Amino acid sequence: MDRPNILLIQADQLSAAALSAYGNTTVVAPQLDALARDGVVFDRAYCNSPLCGPSRASMLAGELPSTIGAYDNAAEFPASVPTFAHRLRAAGYRTSLVGKMHFIGPDQLHGFEERPTTDVYPADLEMVPDWRLADDERLPWYHDTRSIGGAAVSAATLQRDYDDAVTFHARRTLTDFARDRAGGHDERPFLLVASFIAPHDPYEPPQPHWDRYDGVEIDAPAVPAAPAGAADDAHSRRLRAMCQLDVAPPCAREVERARRGYYACVSYLDDQVGAVLARLDELGLRDSTVVVFTSDHGDMLGERGLWYKMAPFEDSARVPLIVRAPGRFAGGRRIGRTVSLVDLLPTFSELAGALAHDAPPTAGTSLVSLLDAPGDDGPAAAWPDRAVIEYLAEGVRAPQLTLVSGHHKLVVCPGDPDLLYDLDADPRELRNLADDPAHTALLSRLREQLLAGRDLDALDARVRRSQEQRRLVHAALTSGRRTAWDHAPADGSADTYVRGDFWTAIERGRLAPHR
């Protein structure tokens, strides 16, 4: 394990709360259960932005979205920003990406030398937010209630077609690695990222996975509607308006079906993860490979009357993080320190021996000390125990910053009242302590930590300027002869998935079950 192989498996929109390893008693996911039993489970892991594109770019770069300009799902990820793929490739690793990464811009590799699949979403500037809009003004690609009311079995969807291909190519990539190494053609250790879109909405699982929940009581949201009074914050009200949840709130039956559909999509994902891990075992690579499982963000699933992501609350921002390394880290353990996805770059770099003295510092901290010695003594005692989350996309009109420090969470957004929660005493985040005189000193200290070195007015201006520029560029690039940035692998699948209007593409790929 001096230079282990590294396999990162990433889900899309998988809340930590949707896995039994984190206390869910409804979901059926035996492969992920086994991974958690054999590995190390991080109880407080967070994304650094509860939105696909910024979260993934931030994770790869080990930097917060504002640092690299990855503000939203239509913000270009600059090719000059070093990623963990660049670092490991420079250190002698074979770097492969299979599946979704939501790269925006002409660079669709970002340090990976192999990418046998296209991306499920387009690489263009279509989904640029507009902070000038009122709450009830909608852009055509916004989430709405269709994924909730339409949750049902489907014989085929574009997203499942995509994930089936991800499983095939991930297994094939592992096979190619083993074959090349056995033949002496390429003896480098590998970094493989296998990234699925499940269980992202629409919640349309296959029949067998839906049937796994026959006779199972589907748990309802703990807080199924907007909290009363001061507990209902300004950001939640904007998100409900933006997604039309206040116009047509789903009924109890729709909520139950949507949550069942989501759980069934988790079960489908579980099968895909199991197939990839089985291939790892079949090739004799288990003991020489560090497996990391996580997600880009979670899903509110009806909590607080919210759905999907985009919120700073636990169901949206807290993600599963499981690390299995039989030859390196003792399994069957849990770590309660606060960590985030930017910590993966320094972790992979340390595992690979790629900590170059001249490499620029990043926002993350290597998890290796926690994985080696999770107790209160030793190197792990100096762990910062904090995570910063940024949200700079649709649903706000100013930068929203969140600090999780131990068991406290602070949310700051100019124009909105501050939110301060004690996650141990109030895990559903219903009691805002920001106005409580007993917590004035704590609020001041956390605010100082969060805003140190940050100029929110300057960040606001940068985001708005970027939106303005990208609206102009997109209008120009969609006039006349177009040149797509989408990754075009040799299999000709570049135009197979979501291209152009999101909802039209989803409908095109939907196939109702045969009756």
C-alpha positions as CSV (number, residue, x, y, z in Angstrom):
1,M,0.0,0.0,0.0
2,D,3.0,2.4,-0.4
3,R,1.4,3.6,-3.7
4,P,-2.1,2.1,-3.6
5,N,-4.6,2.1,-6.4
6,I,-7.4,4.6,-5.7
7,L,-11.0,4.0,-6.7
8,L,-13.4,6.9,-6.0
9,I,-17.1,6.0,-6.5
10,Q,-19.4,9.0,-6.5
11,A,-23.2,9.1,-6.4
12,D,-25.3,12.1,-7.4
13,Q,-27.7,13.6,-4.9
14,L,-27.3,10.9,-2.3
15,S,-28.0,12.1,1.2
16,A,-26.1,10.5,4.0
17,A,-29.5,10.1,5.7
18,A,-30.6,7.7,3.0
19,L,-28.2,5.0,4.0
20,S,-28.4,2.5,6.8
21,A,-24.8,3.3,7.7
22,Y,-26.2,6.7,8.8
23,G,-29.3,5.4,10.6
24,N,-31.8,4.9,7.8
25,T,-33.9,1.8,8.5
26,T,-35.9,1.7,5.3
27,V,-33.5,1.7,2.4
28,V,-32.3,-1.6,0.9
29,A,-28.6,-1.2,0.0
30,P,-26.6,-4.4,1.0
31,Q,-23.5,-3.6,-1.0
32,L,-23.1,-0.1,0.6
33,D,-23.9,-1.6,4.0
34,A,-21.1,-4.1,3.5
35,L,-18.7,-1.4,2.4
36,A,-19.5,0.6,5.5
37,R,-19.0,-2.5,7.8
38,D,-15.6,-3.2,6.2
39,G,-14.5,0.5,6.0
40,V,-14.3,3.7,7.9
41,V,-17.4,5.8,8.0
42,F,-17.2,9.6,8.4
43,D,-20.3,10.8,10.3
44,R,-19.9,14.5,9.5
45,A,-18.8,14.8,5.9
46,Y,-20.0,17.7,3.8
47,C,-20.0,18.9,0.2
48,N,-18.5,22.3,-0.3
49,S,-21.5,23.4,-2.4
50,P,-24.9,21.7,-2.5
51,L,-25.0,21.7,-6.3
52,C,-23.6,19.3,-8.9
53,G,-21.1,21.3,-10.9
54,P,-19.5,23.5,-8.1
55,S,-19.3,20.6,-5.7
56,R,-17.5,18.4,-8.2
57,A,-15.1,21.1,-9.4
58,S,-14.4,22.0,-5.8
59,M,-13.7,18.4,-4.8
60,L,-11.3,17.8,-7.8
61,A,-9.4,21.0,-7.2
62,G,-9.4,20.9,-3.4
63,E,-10.6,24.5,-3.4
64,L,-13.8,26.3,-2.6
65,P,-16.0,27.1,-5.6
66,S,-15.4,30.9,-5.2
67,T,-11.6,30.4,-5.4
68,I,-11.8,28.7,-8.8
69,G,-14.8,30.6,-10.2
70,A,-17.0,27.5,-10.3
71,Y,-20.0,29.4,-9.0
72,D,-22.9,27.3,-10.4
73,N,-23.9,24.6,-12.9
74,A,-22.9,26.8,-15.9
75,A,-19.6,28.2,-14.6
76,E,-16.5,27.1,-16.5
77,F,-14.0,25.0,-14.6
78,P,-10.7,26.5,-15.7
79,A,-8.3,24.1,-17.4
80,S,-5.3,25.7,-15.6
81,V,-6.6,24.7,-12.1
82,P,-4.7,21.6,-10.8
83,T,-6.9,18.7,-9.8
84,F,-6.1,15.5,-7.9
85,A,-6.0,13.8,-11.3
86,H,-3.2,16.2,-12.4
87,R,-1.3,15.6,-9.2
88,L,-1.5,11.8,-9.3
89,R,-0.8,11.7,-13.0
90,A,2.3,13.7,-12.5
91,A,3.3,11.4,-9.7
92,G,3.1,8.3,-12.0
93,Y,-0.5,7.2,-11.7
94,R,-2.8,6.1,-14.6
95,T,-5.8,8.4,-14.3
96,S,-9.2,7.4,-15.6
97,L,-12.7,9.0,-15.4
98,V,-15.9,7.0,-16.1
99,G,-19.2,8.8,-15.8
100,K,-20.6,12.1,-14.8
101,M,-18.4,15.0,-13.6
102,H,-20.4,18.0,-14.9
103,F,-17.4,19.8,-16.3
104,I,-18.4,23.1,-18.0
105,G,-16.1,24.4,-20.7
106,P,-13.9,22.9,-23.5
107,D,-11.6,21.0,-21.1
108,Q,-13.5,17.7,-20.4
109,L,-10.6,15.8,-18.9
110,H,-9.0,18.0,-16.2
111,G,-6.0,15.7,-15.8
112,F,-7.6,12.4,-16.6
113,E,-5.9,10.7,-19.5
114,E,-8.8,8.3,-20.2
115,R,-12.5,9.0,-20.3
116,P,-14.4,6.3,-22.2
117,T,-17.9,7.8,-21.6
118,T,-19.4,11.2,-22.4
119,D,-21.1,13.2,-19.7
120,V,-24.8,12.9,-19.1
121,Y,-25.2,16.7,-19.1
122,P,-24.0,19.2,-21.7
123,A,-20.8,21.2,-21.1
124,D,-22.3,24.5,-22.2
125,L,-23.4,27.8,-20.5
126,E,-27.1,27.2,-20.7
127,M,-27.9,27.1,-17.0
128,V,-26.6,30.5,-15.9
129,P,-28.5,31.8,-12.9
130,D,-29.7,35.3,-12.8
131,W,-29.6,37.1,-9.5
132,R,-31.7,39.9,-10.9
133,L,-34.9,37.8,-11.0
134,A,-37.7,37.9,-8.5
135,D,-38.6,34.8,-6.5
136,D,-41.5,33.9,-8.8
137,E,-39.5,34.5,-12.0
138,R,-38.4,31.1,-13.4
139,L,-35.8,29.9,-15.8
140,P,-36.8,26.9,-18.0
141,W,-34.3,24.5,-16.5
142,Y,-35.3,25.0,-12.8
143,H,-36.4,22.1,-10.7
144,D,-40.2,21.9,-10.2
145,T,-42.6,19.3,-8.8
146,R,-42.6,17.0,-11.8
147,S,-40.1,14.7,-10.2
148,I,-42.2,14.3,-7.1
149,G,-45.7,13.8,-8.6
150,G,-44.2,11.7,-11.5
151,A,-42.2,9.3,-9.4
152,A,-42.9,5.8,-10.8
153,V,-41.5,2.7,-12.3
154,S,-39.9,3.2,-15.7
155,A,-38.7,0.5,-18.1
156,A,-35.9,2.8,-19.3
157,T,-34.6,6.3,-18.7
158,L,-31.7,8.3,-20.1
159,Q,-30.2,8.4,-16.7
160,R,-30.3,4.7,-16.2
161,D,-29.0,4.1,-19.7
162,Y,-26.1,6.2,-18.6
163,D,-25.4,4.5,-15.3
164,D,-25.6,1.1,-17.0
165,A,-22.8,2.3,-19.3
166,V,-20.8,3.7,-16.3
167,T,-20.9,0.3,-14.7
168,F,-19.8,-1.5,-17.9
169,H,-16.9,0.9,-18.5
170,A,-15.8,1.0,-14.9
171,R,-15.5,-2.8,-14.9
172,R,-13.8,-2.7,-18.3
173,T,-11.3,-0.1,-17.1
174,L,-10.4,-2.2,-14.1
175,T,-10.0,-5.2,-16.5
176,D,-7.8,-3.2,-18.9
177,F,-5.6,-2.0,-16.0
178,A,-5.1,-5.6,-14.7
179,R,-4.5,-6.9,-18.3
180,D,-2.0,-4.2,-19.1
181,R,-0.2,-4.7,-15.8
182,A,0.0,-8.5,-16.2
183,G,1.4,-8.0,-19.7
184,G,4.0,-5.5,-18.6
185,H,2.5,-2.8,-20.8
186,D,1.6,-0.3,-18.0
187,E,2.6,-1.0,-14.4
188,R,1.5,2.3,-12.9
189,P,-1.0,2.3,-10.0
190,F,-4.4,3.7,-11.0
191,L,-6.8,6.4,-10.0
192,L,-10.2,5.5,-11.3
193,V,-13.3,7.8,-10.7
194,A,-16.6,6.0,-11.4
195,S,-19.4,8.6,-11.1
196,F,-23.1,7.6,-11.3
197,I,-26.1,9.9,-11.7
198,A,-28.4,7.8,-9.4
199,P,-30.3,8.5,-7.3
200,H,-30.7,12.0,-8.8
201,D,-34.3,12.9,-9.7
202,P,-36.5,12.1,-11.7
203,Y,-37.2,9.2,-9.2
204,E,-37.9,6.5,-11.9
205,P,-36.4,3.2,-10.8
206,P,-36.7,-0.2,-12.6
207,Q,-39.5,-2.5,-11.5
208,P,-37.3,-5.0,-9.5
209,H,-35.9,-2.2,-7.4
210,W,-39.3,-0.6,-6.8
211,D,-40.6,-4.1,-5.8
212,R,-37.9,-4.3,-3.1
213,Y,-40.1,-1.9,-1.1
214,D,-43.4,-3.9,-1.5
215,G,-45.0,-4.0,2.0
216,V,-42.3,-1.7,3.4
217,E,-43.5,1.3,5.3
218,I,-41.8,4.3,3.7
219,D,-40.7,6.7,6.4
220,A,-42.1,10.2,6.1
221,P,-40.1,13.4,6.4
222,A,-39.4,14.2,10.0
223,V,-40.4,17.9,9.3
224,P,-42.8,17.4,6.4
225,A,-43.8,21.1,5.9
226,A,-42.3,24.5,6.3
227,P,-41.4,25.0,10.0
228,A,-43.6,27.5,11.8
229,G,-42.7,31.0,12.6
230,A,-39.0,32.0,12.9
231,A,-37.8,28.5,12.1
232,D,-38.9,29.0,8.5
233,D,-35.9,30.8,7.0
234,A,-35.7,33.2,4.0
235,H,-33.7,30.8,1.9
236,S,-36.2,28.0,2.3
237,R,-39.0,30.3,1.3
238,R,-37.1,31.3,-1.9
239,L,-36.4,27.6,-2.8
240,R,-40.0,26.6,-2.3
241,A,-41.1,29.5,-4.6
242,M,-38.4,28.7,-7.2
243,C,-39.4,25.1,-7.4
244,Q,-43.1,25.9,-7.3
245,L,-43.5,23.9,-4.1
246,D,-45.6,26.7,-2.6
247,V,-47.9,26.7,-5.7
248,A,-48.6,23.0,-5.8
249,P,-47.2,21.4,-2.6
250,P,-47.2,17.6,-3.0
251,C,-49.8,15.6,-1.1
252,A,-48.8,12.9,1.4
253,R,-49.2,10.1,-1.2
254,E,-47.0,11.9,-3.7
255,V,-44.3,12.4,-1.0
256,E,-44.5,8.7,-0.1
257,R,-44.2,7.6,-3.7
258,A,-41.3,10.0,-4.4
259,R,-39.4,8.8,-1.3
260,R,-40.0,5.2,-2.3
261,G,-38.8,6.0,-5.8
262,Y,-35.7,7.6,-4.4
263,Y,-35.0,4.7,-2.2
264,A,-35.5,2.3,-5.1
265,C,-33.0,4.4,-7.1
266,V,-30.5,4.0,-4.2
267,S,-31.1,0.3,-4.4
268,Y,-30.3,0.4,-8.1
269,L,-27.2,2.4,-7.4
270,D,-26.2,-0.2,-4.8
271,D,-26.3,-2.9,-7.4
272,Q,-24.0,-0.9,-9.7
273,V,-21.5,-0.2,-6.9
274,G,-21.6,-3.9,-6.0
275,A,-20.8,-4.8,-9.7
276,V,-17.8,-2.5,-9.7
277,L,-16.5,-3.7,-6.4
278,A,-17.0,-7.4,-7.4
279,R,-14.8,-6.8,-10.5
280,L,-12.2,-5.3,-8.2
281,D,-12.3,-8.5,-6.2
282,E,-12.3,-10.8,-9.2
283,L,-9.1,-9.2,-10.5
284,G,-7.3,-9.6,-7.1
285,L,-7.1,-5.8,-6.6
286,R,-9.1,-5.5,-3.3
287,D,-6.1,-5.5,-1.0
288,S,-4.1,-3.0,-3.1
289,T,-6.9,-0.5,-3.6
290,V,-8.2,2.3,-1.5
291,V,-12.0,2.6,-2.2
292,V,-13.7,5.9,-1.4
293,F,-17.5,6.2,-1.7
294,T,-19.3,9.6,-1.5
295,S,-21.8,11.9,-3.2
296,D,-21.7,15.4,-4.6
297,H,-24.5,16.5,-2.3
298,G,-27.8,15.2,-0.8
299,D,-31.5,15.6,-1.4
300,M,-34.0,17.2,1.0
301,L,-36.7,14.6,0.2
302,G,-39.5,16.7,1.6
303,E,-37.8,17.9,4.8
304,R,-38.9,21.4,5.7
305,G,-41.2,21.2,2.6
306,L,-38.0,21.3,0.4
307,W,-36.8,18.9,-2.3
308,Y,-33.6,18.3,-4.2
309,K,-30.5,20.2,-3.2
310,M,-29.4,23.9,-3.0
311,A,-30.0,24.2,0.7
312,P,-27.4,24.4,3.6
313,F,-29.4,22.0,5.7
314,E,-28.1,18.5,6.6
315,D,-30.1,16.5,4.2
316,S,-28.8,18.6,1.3
317,A,-25.2,19.4,2.4
318,R,-24.2,16.3,4.4
319,V,-22.9,13.5,2.3
320,P,-21.8,9.9,2.9
321,L,-18.1,9.3,3.0
322,I,-16.8,5.8,3.4
323,V,-13.1,4.7,3.0
324,R,-12.1,1.0,2.7
325,A,-8.5,0.1,2.5
326,P,-7.9,-3.4,3.9
327,G,-4.1,-3.2,3.7
328,R,-3.9,0.3,5.2
329,F,-6.7,1.4,7.5
330,A,-8.5,-0.7,10.1
331,G,-12.2,-1.1,9.2
332,G,-15.4,-1.1,11.2
333,R,-14.7,2.3,12.6
334,R,-16.6,5.7,12.7
335,I,-15.0,9.1,12.7
336,G,-17.0,12.0,14.1
337,R,-14.8,14.9,13.1
338,T,-16.1,17.4,10.6
339,V,-14.6,16.9,7.1
340,S,-15.5,17.9,3.5
341,L,-14.9,16.9,-0.1
342,V,-12.0,19.4,-0.5
343,D,-10.1,17.1,1.8
344,L,-10.0,14.4,-0.8
345,L,-7.2,16.0,-2.9
346,P,-4.7,16.2,-0.1
347,T,-5.7,12.7,1.0
348,F,-5.2,11.2,-2.4
349,S,-1.9,13.1,-2.7
350,E,-0.6,11.8,0.6
351,L,-1.6,8.2,-0.2
352,A,0.1,8.4,-3.6
353,G,3.2,10.1,-2.3
354,A,2.4,13.1,-4.5
355,L,2.9,15.9,-1.9
356,A,5.3,18.0,-3.9
357,H,7.1,20.7,-1.9
358,D,6.4,23.2,-4.7
359,A,2.7,22.3,-5.1
360,P,0.3,25.2,-4.2
361,P,-1.6,24.8,-0.9
362,T,-5.3,23.9,-1.0
363,A,-8.3,24.5,1.1
364,G,-8.5,20.9,2.3
365,T,-6.6,18.8,4.9
366,S,-5.5,15.2,4.3
367,L,-7.8,12.7,6.1
368,V,-4.9,10.2,6.5
369,S,-4.2,11.2,10.1
370,L,-7.9,10.6,11.0
371,L,-7.9,7.3,9.2
372,D,-4.7,6.2,10.9
373,A,-5.5,7.5,14.4
374,P,-9.1,8.8,14.8
375,G,-8.7,9.3,18.6
376,D,-8.1,12.5,20.6
377,D,-4.4,11.9,20.8
378,G,-1.8,11.7,18.2
379,P,-1.7,13.6,14.8
380,A,-5.5,13.6,14.6
381,A,-5.8,15.8,17.6
382,A,-4.8,18.8,15.5
383,W,-7.7,18.2,13.0
384,P,-9.4,21.5,12.2
385,D,-12.9,19.9,12.6
386,R,-14.7,22.3,10.3
387,A,-16.1,22.6,6.8
388,V,-17.0,25.6,4.7
389,I,-19.9,25.4,2.3
390,E,-20.7,28.0,-0.4
391,Y,-23.8,28.5,-2.4
392,L,-23.6,31.0,-5.3
393,A,-26.3,29.8,-7.7
394,E,-30.1,30.0,-8.3
395,G,-32.2,30.6,-5.2
396,V,-30.1,33.3,-3.7
397,R,-29.3,36.9,-4.6
398,A,-26.1,37.2,-2.7
399,P,-23.3,34.8,-1.6
400,Q,-24.5,32.3,1.0
401,L,-21.7,30.9,3.2
402,T,-22.0,28.2,5.8
403,L,-19.5,27.1,8.4
404,V,-19.8,23.7,10.2
405,S,-17.5,23.8,13.2
406,G,-17.8,20.7,15.3
407,H,-21.5,20.4,16.2
408,H,-22.4,24.0,15.4
409,K,-23.5,25.4,12.0
410,L,-23.6,29.0,11.0
411,V,-25.3,30.2,7.7
412,V,-24.6,33.8,6.6
413,C,-26.1,35.5,3.5
414,P,-26.3,39.3,3.1
415,G,-29.9,40.3,3.2
416,D,-31.0,37.2,5.2
417,P,-30.9,36.8,9.0
418,D,-28.1,34.7,10.2
419,L,-28.9,31.0,11.0
420,L,-27.1,29.3,13.9
421,Y,-27.8,25.7,14.9
422,D,-26.5,23.2,17.5
423,L,-26.5,20.0,15.4
424,D,-26.2,17.7,18.5
425,A,-29.1,19.3,20.4
426,D,-31.2,20.2,17.3
427,P,-30.4,17.8,14.4
428,R,-33.4,18.9,12.4
429,E,-32.2,22.5,12.5
430,L,-35.4,24.0,13.9
431,R,-34.1,26.3,16.6
432,N,-32.2,29.3,15.3
433,L,-29.8,30.4,18.0
434,A,-28.5,33.5,16.2
435,D,-30.9,35.8,18.2
436,D,-30.4,34.1,21.5
437,P,-28.4,36.3,23.8
438,A,-26.8,33.2,25.4
439,H,-25.1,32.5,22.1
440,T,-23.9,36.0,21.2
441,A,-20.3,35.2,21.8
442,L,-20.5,31.9,19.9
443,L,-22.2,33.7,16.9
444,S,-19.5,36.3,16.9
445,R,-16.7,33.8,17.0
446,L,-18.1,31.6,14.3
447,R,-18.9,34.6,12.1
448,E,-15.3,35.9,12.5
449,Q,-14.0,32.4,11.5
450,L,-16.2,32.2,8.5
451,L,-15.7,35.7,7.1
452,A,-11.9,36.0,7.8
453,G,-10.2,37.0,4.6
454,R,-13.5,37.0,2.7
455,D,-15.1,40.1,1.1
456,L,-18.7,39.2,0.5
457,D,-19.3,42.5,-1.5
458,A,-16.4,41.7,-3.8
459,L,-17.6,38.1,-4.2
460,D,-21.1,39.3,-5.0
461,A,-19.8,41.6,-7.7
462,R,-17.6,38.8,-9.2
463,V,-20.6,36.4,-9.4
464,R,-22.9,39.0,-10.9
465,R,-20.3,40.0,-13.5
466,S,-19.7,36.4,-14.4
467,Q,-23.4,35.8,-14.9
468,E,-23.6,38.8,-17.2
469,Q,-20.6,37.7,-19.2
470,R,-21.8,34.1,-19.6
471,R,-25.3,35.2,-20.7
472,L,-23.7,37.2,-23.5
473,V,-21.2,34.4,-24.5
474,H,-24.0,31.8,-24.4
475,A,-26.2,33.9,-26.6
476,A,-23.4,34.3,-29.1
477,L,-22.4,30.6,-29.1
478,T,-25.9,29.4,-29.7
479,S,-26.3,31.7,-32.8
480,G,-25.0,30.6,-36.2
481,R,-22.8,27.5,-36.5
482,R,-22.4,25.8,-33.1
483,T,-19.4,24.0,-31.7
484,A,-20.2,21.7,-28.8
485,W,-17.8,21.2,-25.9
486,D,-19.2,17.9,-24.9
487,H,-16.7,15.0,-24.5
488,A,-16.9,12.9,-27.6
489,P,-15.6,9.3,-26.9
490,A,-15.1,6.9,-29.7
491,D,-18.4,5.1,-29.1
492,G,-20.3,8.0,-30.6
493,S,-22.4,8.6,-27.5
494,A,-21.8,12.4,-27.2
495,D,-25.3,13.3,-28.3
496,T,-27.1,10.4,-26.6
497,Y,-28.0,11.9,-23.3
498,V,-29.2,15.3,-22.0
499,R,-28.4,17.9,-24.7
500,G,-30.5,21.1,-25.1
501,D,-33.6,21.4,-23.0
502,F,-33.3,19.2,-19.8
503,W,-37.0,18.2,-19.5
504,T,-37.4,17.4,-23.2
505,A,-34.4,15.1,-23.1
506,I,-35.7,13.4,-20.0
507,E,-39.1,12.8,-21.6
508,R,-37.4,11.5,-24.8
509,G,-35.5,8.8,-22.9
510,R,-38.5,7.7,-20.7
511,L,-40.0,4.3,-21.6
512,A,-43.1,3.2,-19.7
513,P,-43.2,-0.4,-18.4
514,H,-45.0,-3.0,-20.5
515,R,-48.3,-3.9,-19.0
